[in-house]
Amino acid sequence: MRDESLELTTNQLSAMSVLLNNGDLLMGELAAMENVQPPSMTRIVNGLEALGFLARRADPADKRQSVVALTDSGKQVLLANRRRRDEWLAMRIAELEPEEREVLRKAVSILEKVNHA
């Protein structure tokens, strides 16, 4: 089976991850969460929609706005990509010396502080 996520850009994978983690979002909310301008997010969403990974519908509260949702196909591709990356990382970490793995273990808490600052 072909890994379709290999042909996706980092921006596309990131937008899909935001939707997986946060649920359906207005196009503007997705753009804000990704820290990109709305026209850029429109291009990202258009590409993913053409691939069948995202679906767009009118916002029931304001028909001028679009709600973006991850499709089942998009979720499967995204999760397959994550599994592939996790497997790669696990293999690389297993190759490290025990002392190096301990340094990484300690670094995780520091990186979490930075990420949540």
N, C-alpha and C positions, 0 to 999 in steps of 0.2 A: 504494500500500500504506500502510495506517495505521500510525503509529508508536505502538505500545502503551506504550512506555516513558514517553510524555508523561503518562500517567495514574497512574504510579507515584510514591509518595512518596520523598523523599530517603532515609528509613530503609530502605525496601524496596530501592532501588537499591544502597545501601551494603551491605546484607546479601548481596545477590546478588553484588556485587563481591568480598566476602570469600570467598564460596564459589568463585568463579571463580579467585581467586588462591591459595587454600589447599586446595581440594578439599573433599570431604565432611567435615562436622564434626558432633559431637554438639551438640544444641540448646544445652546449657550452655556449650560452647566458643564457639559462635557468639555467644551473648549476652555472654560475657566479652570477646570480641574487639571487639564493637560497643559495649561499655561500657553495656549496658542490663540491666535486671532480667529474669529468665527469663519472667515473665508478659508483659512487653512484647514479647520476642522471639517468644513463642508467637503473639501477635496478628499480628506481622509475617509470620511463617512461614505462619500459617493463610491470610492474604490472598493470599500468593504461591502457595501450594499450590492454592487455589481457582481461580487464574488459569492453573494448569498450568506455572508457572515454577519451582517447587520440588517435590521429592518427599521424603517422609519414610518411613523404615523403622526397624524395631526394631534396636537395637544388638545384634549377635550375642553380645557379651560380657555384656551386661546388658539384658535385654528390657524393663526399666522405662524405659530411655532411648531417645531417638530420634536417628537420624542423619539429617541434612538434606543433600540434594544438589540442585544446580542441574540442571534438565532441559535438553534440547537447545533447546527453545522458549525457556526462560529465558535461556540463553546467547546465542541469536540476538537477543533483545530487548535485552539488556544491551550487546552489542557494537554493535548499531545505534545505541543511545543514545550510546555513546562516540564513534562515528564522527560523529554529528551534532554533538556538543559540540566535537570536535576540528576539524571543518570551520568551525564558528562562530568558534572561537578563532583559527584560522589566518587567517581573513578579517579579524578585528579587528587582529591583529598586523601583517598586511600593510598596514593603513591607517596605521600609526605611522611617524613619521620615523625615519631610520636611527639617529640618536642615541638615540631612545627604545627601539628594539629592542636596542641595545647595553646599555642600562641593564637591560633585562629579562634579557638573556643573563647578565649578571653577577649579577643577583639570584637566579637559579636555584640557584647553588651555595650561597648563603646560606640559601635556603629549604630545600634538602636537608639542611643541617646542623641546622636547627631541627626538621625532620621526623624526623630520626634521633636526636635528643637524648633 
